[in-house]
Amino acid sequence: MTITDYHTHTFRCGHAVGTMREYVDAALQAGITDIGLSDHLWLYFAPAGDRDPRWAMAEDQFDAHYSEMLEVREEYRGRIDVRVSVEADYIAGHEDELRAILSRYDFDYVLGSVHFMDGWLIDDPDQAHRYREERVAEIYRRYFANIQRAIRLGVFDILAHFDLPKKFGFLPEEDLTAVVAETLDLAKDAGVAIEVSTGGLRKPVAEIYPAPAILREMKKRGIPIVLSSDAHAPEEVGAGYTESLALVRAARYDELVVFERRQPRKVKLG
């Protein structure tokens, strides 16, 4: 039986606390069998002088970070499966740069996300006012258009917090079922997994990513899933998994996927 937590962040990302080993130890205590170390890739798409240290580590820190992940994986081998990973943002116009960066490292999986869009950080509480300044549905549409581009790029193994724009509780004024379905169809065709993340339970929306209706549509398409917490502190590893497991079982999922050197493998859900 396998329980994953494939989305964690350490002190290095600038907005989390704890070391890699503290996260792995917390995973062992929480009954997690497969943990991913997935700190943010540096803000490769911004000029070096404009990279805000609150949102990702500096570029010159990443090689040491990667080496430490390899060390930790070996150190805990036989006790828990530690996956060497990264969360990388998709930014339109920087596709070639991202592809070249990712090719330099031997990751177990790459977690893809869209945080930056139209010149703003869409999940930053200090910028949440933007959701009140235009139609929320249009923000969602642009967001899913970027997710679709990210899928087509072909460098991501898992999509993070699939319906992230709901974080602050702002929901679209119209039915976007068709847009979501189109995005899920692309994910299915590309063989991309989607995380079921309890991170949303700790946000104003107080809901798991993705919403239950989206998860049911994922199951209809046979889209593989991983479980994640988006932990930003060791004590958040595996947090909310009672709700998460109930949700995925209600959607009739009985399998997860695990990744090793970018190769997915189906396992029985613990």
Beta strands, then each sheet from edge to edge (+ up, - down):
strand 1: 4-5
strand 2: 34-37
strand 3: 81-89
strand 4: 109-113
strand 5: 116-117
strand 6: 120-121
strand 7: 158-159
strand 8: 193-197
strand 9: 225-228
strand 10: 255-260
strand 11: 263-268
sheet 1: 1+ 2+ 3+ 4+ 7+ 8+ 9+
sheet 2: 5+ 6-
sheet 3: 10+ 11-
end
